[in-house]
Amino acid sequence: MSISAKDVMALRQKTGAGMMDCKKALAETDGDLDAAIKYLREKGMASAAKRQGREANEGRVAVKISEDGKSAVIVEINSETDFVARNDEFIEMVDGYIAQAEGLADKAVDGIIPVDAFDMTAVTALAGKLGENLTLRRAGCLKTDGHIESYIHPGDMLGVLLELTGEGAGSDAAKELAHDLTLQIAAAAPQYVNRDEVPADVIEKEKEIYVTQMKNEGKPDNIIDKIATGKLNKFFEEICLIDQIYVKESKMKVADRVKEAAKAAGSDIAVSSFLRFKVGEGA
């Protein structure tokens, strides 16, 4: 019989089991939701549902760059305790999801691979075995004609992928820059490459806050816009990689460091994109 996506999602919400497991359970029980729940419980696939309310703020981030260096993937899988995150079976499972991510790269939207595209069988099975709430929280990929650099912070709880493009992207100067910038991204946590990427509604909201602050402080109307613009520039310096102060040299910005590398390479270099995953961040 035909199993609807709506029924699969309903069963998944009730049991916490993987999508493919839910689909199979419904097929085995002729679409009977209660019978499917019983089927999953009997198979041990619904046990994770009891743990759904427990926070999974530990875990691991893993990255992998393809052999040709033109694509890379990153995944974050969460656990409840760091003890489980260090478990060999957990690490092996993370490696399995990195391999899955490589095969799902074409499904990425703006660098993010939908979690629903993954087979959750391994997560569900290990969660049942170890007795913890395990979650594939997010996954992403970068593809390029330039250069991709990766960085995993000691402890495997923070990972970065960075893409450089331009004629000089394959130069030694670019590779040194890429390494430095992955450390910058890890430490300074930018949200965008440059201010052109910041959504207009985010900028407008920030400006409204600054204008209101100035009015509440009794600032004259004729200088409020100027002050708000100055505060916006500070805001961009915090959230945009190119505008940030370079962490290895406080007298220059990242934009200056990129120009320095391009000059050394004798051709243009540009930061095109990056992904930064930190375990539990924003959960």
N, C-alpha and C positions, 0 to 999 in steps of 0.2 A: 504494500500500500504506500501511498505518497505521504511523506511526513513534512508538515509545514514548518517553516523557520520560526513561526510564532510559537508553536508547540515545543520546539527544541529550546528556545529561549526561556519559556516558562518553566520547563523541567530543569534547566540549568540554574535558574534563579532559586528554585526550591531545594536543589541538592548541592550546588557548587561543583558538580561534576563537569568534565570537559565536554565541549560541543559534540565531538564525534561519538563520545560515550553516550550522551543523551540521545543522539539520533539513532544509535544502535539499539538502545533500550526501548525507544518508542517503536522501532521496527519489530523488535522481538515480542512486544506486548500489544501489537495491533493498534498503537496510538493511545492506549489507555494510560492516562497520566499517573494515576495512583499505582497501577501495576508496574509502570516504568520506574517509579520511585522505589518500590519494593525490590525490583530487579537490581537497581543500582546499589541499594543497601546490601543486598545479598552478595553482590560482587565486590563489596568493599569500596565502591567508587563514590559513594555519597558521604562517606565518613568525614571528608573535608568540610562539609557544610557545617558541622558542629564547631569548626574552628574559624569560620568566616569572620566572626566578630573580634577575634584576637588580632591585634596589630602586628604586622610583619614589617618591621623597620630595620632589620638586619639583612644581610644577604651579600651578593657579589655582583660586580660589573665585569663583563668580559668584552674584549675586542678582538677582531681578526682582520688583517689586510690580505687581499688576494695575492696570489703569486706574481701577477703582473703589476701589482701596485695601483691598479686603476679603480678598485672598489674596496670597501671595508664595511664591516657590520659591528654593531655594539648592542648588547642586551643587558638588562638589569633583572635579576631574579631575587625576590625577597624571602626571608625566613623570619621567624620570631626571635631566634637567638643566634649569636655569633658562633656558638658551639656547632650548630647545624650548618651554618654557612662555611665552616671549615671542614665539614664531613666530606670524605672522599667521594661518596655517592652523590652528594650535592654538587660538588665540583664537576664530576663526570656528567651530571645532568645539565649543568650550565654549558659545558662544551657541546652537548647535543643540541641545545637551543641556538648556539652560535652557528652550528652547521645548518640548522633549519633556516635561520635568518639569511644565510647566503643564498638559499634556494628561493627565498621569498622577497628578495631585494626589489624585484619588479613591481611589487605591490605597494611599495613605499609612497607616501604622499608627503611632500615637503620634508623628505628624509626620515619619516617615521613609518615603520611597518606596523599595520594594525595587529593588535594582540590576537584578535579573533582568527587571524590567518594561520596561527600556529596550532599544532596538534598538542593538546594539553595532557595527553595520557601519562607522560613521564612525570609531570608535576603532581598530578592527582595520585599516582601510584606511590611516589616517594613521600608525599604528605601523609598518606595513610600509614606507611611503614614507620616514619619517624615521629608521627604524632604532632606535627606542627602545621600551621597555616603557611603554605608556600605559594608564591604568586609570581607569575611572569608579568612584571609591571609594565615594561616597555622595551621596544627594540627599534633600531634605526640603521640606516645605511647611507653611505656617501659613494657617489660614482664621479669619476673625473677623467679629463684628458691631461690633467696636470699632475700634482703630487699630493698624496694623502699621508698624513702623519698620525700616529696613535700614541696615547699615553695612558698607562694605568698607574694610579697612585699606590704606593705600598699599602697592603691590606686589602686590595682589590675592591674597595668600596667607592671608588671614583674613577671614571674613565672619560677620555676625550678623543674625538676624531676631528681632524682639521683638514680642509682642502685648500690648496694653493693652486692658482692658475696663472696663465701668462707665459710668454716665451722663455722666461727665466725660471719657471717653476721646477725644472729638473736640475738646476744648478746646485753646487755645493752650498752657495750662499743661501739659496731658498730652503734647502734641507736643514741648515742650521737655524734659519728663521722659524721654520715649521716646528722644530723641537722646542725653541724658546716660547713660541706662542701657545703650544699645548700646555706648557707649564703656567703661562699667563692665564689661560682659560680655566685651568684647574684651580688656581689660587684666587682669581678675581671674579669668577663666575659671571661673565657677561651674558646677556640674553640675546643680543643681536650682533651681527657683524658691524653694521654702521647705522647711522640714524635714518637712512632712507628705508630701512626695513621695519622701523618702529611704526606700528599701526597709527593712523591719524587719530583714532578715538582715544588711544592711550596718551598721545601727546596733548590732545585737547583737555582730557581729564586732569592731567598734571598741571596744565596752565591754569585751569579753573581754580584748582587748589591754591596755587601760588597767588593768583589775583585776589581770592577771598582772604588769604592770610594778610596780604598787604592792606586791604581795606579794613580788616579788623584791627590792624596796627595803626590805622589812621594816616597811611601814606597818601600824599597828594596824587590825584588821578593822573596828572600829566607824567608821572614817573613810574606808575605801576607796571605798564607794559614793558618798560626797559628792565625793571627789576625781575619781572616774570621771565623774560627772555634769558637773563643771566642765570636764573635758577634752572631753567630748562637745559641750558648748556651743561650745568653741573650734573643734571639728571642723565644726559647723554653720556657724560664721562664715566658714569657708574655702570650703565647697562649696555653700552656699545663698545665692542672690542677695539675698534680702530680709534675711538676717542679716549680710551682709558690711558692712565699713566702707566708707562712700561714698568713692570715690577722689578726688572733687573737694573733699571737706570731711571731714577725718579725725575730727572731733568728732561726726559723726552716722553713723547706719547707713542703708542703702538704704531700709529701712522708714520711717525718719523723712523721707527725701526724698520718698517716695511720698505720705505724709501731708501734707507741705508743698504738693505739687502739687495734691492733692485739695482742700485748703483754698483755694488760689488759684482753683481751678476752680469752687468752690462745690458740688461734687457728688463722688460716689465715683469713685475710679480704682483699678484693681487690675492687677498684673502677672499675666498668665495663663500665658504660655509663652514660650520662646525657643529658638532653635537657634544653635549656635556651631560653625562649621567652620573648622579651621586645617589647612593643608596638611601632610600626613604625621603629624599628631598621633594617637597611639594605633595607628598602622599596625603 
